Amino acid sequence: METSGNTHRLTMTRYERKRVLITVKAYPQPSRSYDELVCTAGVLEDGSWVRIYPVPFKFIAENKLMAKYQWVEVDLESRSDDFRPESYSPKNRRDLRDLSTLEKIGTERAWEERKKYCLKTVYTSRRNLIEDSQDPKNISLVTFKPAEFLDFIIEPDERDWKQKWKAQLAQLDLFAQSADEDATTRQAIRKLPYKFYYRFKDEEKDNGFSSLLTEAMRQDGLDRFGGKFSADRRVLYQRERFER
């Protein structure tokens, strides 16, 4: 039986207006393809996941343009060049001019409203998840609930982009520019010089690792510390939170 994501993929023809709750804003990863460089993800009202790419970077960087746990409406088309059933492209991929931002969902009553959409389908077994990630389902986005968190791992990474990646970032217009800034003041997005992972056990006591998306951490650091934000300070803050 196909999942809801696959069913949705098969029934969609060309662009269709969709209401999406944004839950993931991914940190840019230089690659050969612009399409794969900047993306975001969320859930539909039925709880099925969607991956949207490419997305103009300013919509990832600026919360006032599109925030996490905010409903948006946008015209989407299933990607015929991507085997993952959750993958879609926006109609106006360069400026998202058809995007409508709607209400945000808060954390009241222990995230009750967020859980209503994000926890409709929850994996608790890595074995089941790996099985469903293979053909024919090809699931690639899920909500996973570990049985136990074992560690929060921080690994140093290169503190600056490689030269070939700098050229790519410049060519693809990935700049840390606010909506109020003039184009002449733009600066290439700073690289976060760390990698983050969670180590956990699932319900079958199987150990696993999960990488942590870092754009949210970078943005949260800017919001919290303003101009005094540094990657090192943010890392210490995250580690302290985990150890509490």
N, C-alpha and C positions, 0 to 999 in steps of 0.2 A: 504494500500500500504506500502511495506517495504521501509525503508530509504536506502540511498546509502550505509550506513555502513552495514546494514543487507544484502543487495544484494551482496556486496563485500565479506561478510563472507561466503555466500552460494556458490559462484562461485570459491572460493579458494580451491585448493586441495593440501594437504601437504604444503611443503615450496615453497614460491614464492618470487622472487626478487621484492622488493618494494622500491620506492623512497618516503622518508618521510621528511617533514620539521619539525624539532624538535621545539616544543614550550613550553613544560613543563618538568621540571626536579624536581621530587618530593623528598622532604626530607624524609629519612628513618623513618619508623614507626614500631617499634618492634611488631611482631605478631607471631603466631604459624607457619606460612608458610614463607619460604624463598622467594617463588615466589611473595608473596604479599608485601614483605619488601622493595624492590627497583624497581621502575618503572619509565618510561618516556612516554611522549605522544607527538603527533604531528598530522599534517594533510597531506593527500595525495594531489596530484596535482589537483584532482577534488574537494577538500575542505572537504572530509569526514575525520572524526577523527579516530585515532588509538591509542590504549594503548599498550605499549610494556613492557612485564615483564616476567621473571626477567631480570634485567640489572646489570652487574658488577658495583659495587659502584664507582669505579674510573672513569667510564664514566659519572656519575652524578656529581662527585666532580671536575673533571678537564675539564675546558673549552677547552683546547687545544686538548683533545681527542674527545669531542663532545660538541658543543656549542648550546645555544638556537638560534633559527632562522638560523640554518644551515641545508642544505639538506644532507641527508645520504641515502645510499642504503644498504639494509640488507635483508637477507632471513627470511621471517616470515611465521608462520602457525597459523591459527585460533585456539583459545583454545576451545576445546570441553567441558572443565570442568567449563566454565564461561559463564553465560547466557547473559552477556553484549556483544553486537555485535561488539564493538570496540576493544575487547581484543585479543591480539596476543602474541605468544612466538617467540623469535629469535631462529634460528637453533642452533647457538653456544652460548648458554646462559651463559656459564662460562667465555668466553673470547671475544666474538663477533669478532672472527678473520675474519669473512667474511664481516664486516662492512667497507664500503667505505665512507669517509667524503668528501663532495663536497663543493660547494660555500656557503657563508653566505649571508643573505639578510640584508641590512642595514636599516636605518631609513630615508633615503632621501625622500624628497617630502612628508613629513608628513606620513611616513610609507606606502607609496603607494604600494610598492611591497609586503610587508607583508599582507596588507589588501586584496590584490587580492586573496590570498589563505585562510586566516583565517576568512574572513567575507563573504564567499559565502553563508553560511546559518547562520542567526543570530536570536536568540530568544529575544523577548522583553517583554514577558508575563510569569510570574511564573506559572500561571494556565496552559498554553499550555505546558510549559516545564514539569510540574509534570505529566500531562496526557501522554506525549510521553515517560516518564521514566518508565511507567508501561507496562505490557504485552498487546499487542504482540511486541511493538517496543523496549522496554527496553533500551532506549537511556540513556547513562550515561556520555557522553562527548559532550559539546556544546560550542558555543560562545554565551554569554549572554550580552546584552547591557541594563544596567539600565537607567531609565528615569532621575533619580536623585540620587547622592551619598549623604547620610545623615551624616555618621560618619565613622571614622577609629578607631576601638576598639583594644586596647592592653591589654591583661590579663597576669599577672605573672603566670608562670608555674614552675614546679619543676626544679631546676638548675642542676640536675644530673640525669642520667639514674637510674631506679630502678635496684637493684642488679640482679634480674633474667633477666632483659633486657641487662645488661652489659655482662652477660654470653652468651646471645644469639648473641649479636653484635660481641663478640670475636669469637664465634663458626662459624659465618657466614662470617667472614673475612671482616667486614665493618670498614675500617680504613681510616683515613684522610691522605692518602699517595700520594705524587705527583709522577709522572711517573719517576722522576729523583732520588727519594729516595731509599735507600737500604731497604730491608724488615725489617732489625733489627731496623730501626728508626721509624717504624710505630706507630701511636697512635690512639686509638679508637676515632671515630668522636665525637666532642664536641656536647653536647645537647644545643639547643637553648632554653633558659628559659622563653620564652614568647609564647603566642598564639595570632594570628592576625585575625581580622574579618573586613569586610566592611558591613555597614548597608546601605540599599538603598531602593528606590521605583521603581517599574516597570511601564510600560505604563498604567496599570490599577490602579495605586496608591496603589498597594499591597506592604507592607513592607517585606523585606527579609534580610537574613544574608548570607554572603559567607565567608568561611575561606580562608586565604591567604597562598599559598604554600610558605614554608620558606626556602627551599634549595637555591633558587635564591637570597634571601636576605642575607643568610649566605655567599654565594660565592661573591656577590657584595660587601659585607662588607670587605671580605678579599682582594679583588682586590683594593678597595678604600683606606683602612686604613692599609693594609699589616699586619705586625707583631703586630701593636698597636690595631688591631681590638678587640672590645669587644661587646658582645650582647647588653649591655646597651647603648653604643654609637650608635650602628646601629639603635636601637629602636628610639632614639631621632631624628636621621636623617630622618627616615621614617615618623615620626609624623610631622616634620617640612615641609617635602615635601607635605604632604596631606593638610596642613593648608595654603599653599601659594596661 
